[in-house]
Amino acid sequence: MMEIFAERLRELRTEQNLSYRRLGIILSVSEALIRQWEKSICEPNFTMLLRIADHFNTDPNYLLGVDDAP
């Protein structure tokens, strides 16, 4: 499941032309943490998952690979 999250986060971030730094600022986390999420080193907690989904105007289930439609 982490791999799906990592792929979808990277896809959404690049579609919006957001750098790691810019997304980190938006979410109030370090750019290193964004990189770790995208490399499947770690995953966000539930609260952060909701913030990410809200920012990208998508469903958390899409980010986790439960649903295929954003």
CYANA upper distance limits for C-alpha pairs under 8 A (distance plus 0.5 A):
  1 MET  CA      5 PHE  CA      6.88
  1 MET  CA     64 LEU  CA      6.65
  1 MET  CA     65 GLY  CA      7.16
  2 MET  CA      6 ALA  CA      6.57
  2 MET  CA     40 SER  CA      6.16
  2 MET  CA     42 CYS  CA      8.31
  2 MET  CA     43 GLU  CA      7.23
  2 MET  CA     64 LEU  CA      7.86
  3 GLU  CA      7 GLU  CA      6.67
  3 GLU  CA     39 LYS  CA      8.39
  3 GLU  CA     40 SER  CA      6.31
  4 ILE  CA      8 ARG  CA      6.60
  4 ILE  CA     63 LEU  CA      7.70
  4 ILE  CA     64 LEU  CA      6.78
  4 ILE  CA     65 GLY  CA      6.28
  5 PHE  CA      9 LEU  CA      6.46
  5 PHE  CA     37 TRP  CA      8.44
  5 PHE  CA     38 GLU  CA      8.21
  5 PHE  CA     40 SER  CA      8.48
  5 PHE  CA     63 LEU  CA      5.62
  5 PHE  CA     64 LEU  CA      5.57
  5 PHE  CA     65 GLY  CA      7.27
  6 ALA  CA     10 ARG  CA      6.66
  6 ALA  CA     37 TRP  CA      6.29
  6 ALA  CA     38 GLU  CA      4.71
  6 ALA  CA     39 LYS  CA      6.83
  6 ALA  CA     40 SER  CA      6.28
  7 GLU  CA     11 GLU  CA      6.58
  7 GLU  CA     38 GLU  CA      7.16
  8 ARG  CA     12 LEU  CA      6.58
  8 ARG  CA     63 LEU  CA      6.42
  9 LEU  CA     13 ARG  CA      6.51
  9 LEU  CA     38 GLU  CA      7.17
  9 LEU  CA     63 LEU  CA      7.46
 10 ARG  CA     14 THR  CA      6.56
 10 ARG  CA     38 GLU  CA      6.56
 11 GLU  CA     15 GLU  CA      6.55
 12 LEU  CA     16 GLN  CA      6.92
 12 LEU  CA     56 PHE  CA      7.58
 13 ARG  CA     17 ASN  CA      6.75
 13 ARG  CA     18 LEU  CA      5.80
 13 ARG  CA     19 SER  CA      7.88
 13 ARG  CA     23 LEU  CA      8.06
 14 THR  CA     18 LEU  CA      6.36
 14 THR  CA     19 SER  CA      8.12
 18 LEU  CA     22 ARG  CA      6.37
 18 LEU  CA     23 LEU  CA      6.56
 19 SER  CA     23 LEU  CA      6.74
 20 TYR  CA     24 GLY  CA      6.49
 20 TYR  CA     31 GLU  CA      5.47
 20 TYR  CA     32 ALA  CA      8.27
 20 TYR  CA     34 ILE  CA      6.63
 20 TYR  CA     35 ARG  CA      7.44
 21 ARG  CA     25 ILE  CA      6.74
 21 ARG  CA     30 SER  CA      7.76
 21 ARG  CA     31 GLU  CA      5.36
 22 ARG  CA     26 ILE  CA      6.77
 22 ARG  CA     31 GLU  CA      8.42
 23 LEU  CA     27 LEU  CA      6.61
 23 LEU  CA     31 GLU  CA      7.91
 23 LEU  CA     34 ILE  CA      8.17
 24 GLY  CA     28 SER  CA      6.07
 24 GLY  CA     29 VAL  CA      5.25
 24 GLY  CA     30 SER  CA      5.70
 24 GLY  CA     31 GLU  CA      5.52
 24 GLY  CA     33 LEU  CA      8.38
 24 GLY  CA     34 ILE  CA      7.08
 25 ILE  CA     29 VAL  CA      6.90
 25 ILE  CA     30 SER  CA      7.90
 25 ILE  CA     31 GLU  CA      8.50
 27 LEU  CA     51 ARG  CA      7.75
 27 LEU  CA     52 ILE  CA      7.83
 29 VAL  CA     33 LEU  CA      7.18
 29 VAL  CA     34 ILE  CA      8.10
 30 SER  CA     34 ILE  CA      7.25
 31 GLU  CA     35 ARG  CA      6.83
 32 ALA  CA     36 GLN  CA      6.74
 33 LEU  CA     37 TRP  CA      6.75
 34 ILE  CA     38 GLU  CA      6.79
 35 ARG  CA     39 LYS  CA      6.64
 36 GLN  CA     40 SER  CA      6.61
 36 GLN  CA     41 ILE  CA      5.54
 36 GLN  CA     42 CYS  CA      6.46
 36 GLN  CA     43 GLU  CA      8.34
 37 TRP  CA     41 ILE  CA      6.55
 37 TRP  CA     42 CYS  CA      5.95
 37 TRP  CA     43 GLU  CA      5.90
 37 TRP  CA     44 PRO  CA      7.72
 44 PRO  CA     48 MET  CA      6.13
 44 PRO  CA     49 LEU  CA      6.29
 45 ASN  CA     49 LEU  CA      6.61
 46 PHE  CA     50 LEU  CA      6.83
 47 THR  CA     51 ARG  CA      6.93
 48 MET  CA     52 ILE  CA      6.62
 49 LEU  CA     53 ALA  CA      6.66
 49 LEU  CA     60 PRO  CA      7.02
 50 LEU  CA     54 ASP  CA      6.51
 50 LEU  CA     60 PRO  CA      6.76
 51 ARG  CA     55 HIS  CA      6.60
 52 ILE  CA     56 PHE  CA      6.81
 53 ALA  CA     57 ASN  CA      6.28
 53 ALA  CA     58 THR  CA      5.48
 53 ALA  CA     59 ASP  CA      6.17
 53 ALA  CA     60 PRO  CA      5.87
 53 ALA  CA     63 LEU  CA      7.77
 54 ASP  CA     58 THR  CA      6.83
 54 ASP  CA     59 ASP  CA      8.19
 58 THR  CA     62 TYR  CA      7.50
 58 THR  CA     63 LEU  CA      8.32
 58 THR  CA     70 PRO  CA      5.85
 59 ASP  CA     63 LEU  CA      7.35
 59 ASP  CA     70 PRO  CA      6.84
 60 PRO  CA     64 LEU  CA      6.82
 61 ASN  CA     65 GLY  CA      6.59
 61 ASN  CA     66 VAL  CA      5.45
 61 ASN  CA     67 ASP  CA      6.03
 62 TYR  CA     66 VAL  CA      6.34
 62 TYR  CA     67 ASP  CA      5.21
 62 TYR  CA     68 ASP  CA      6.33
 62 TYR  CA     69 ALA  CA      6.85
 62 TYR  CA     70 PRO  CA      6.04
 63 LEU  CA     70 PRO  CA      8.49
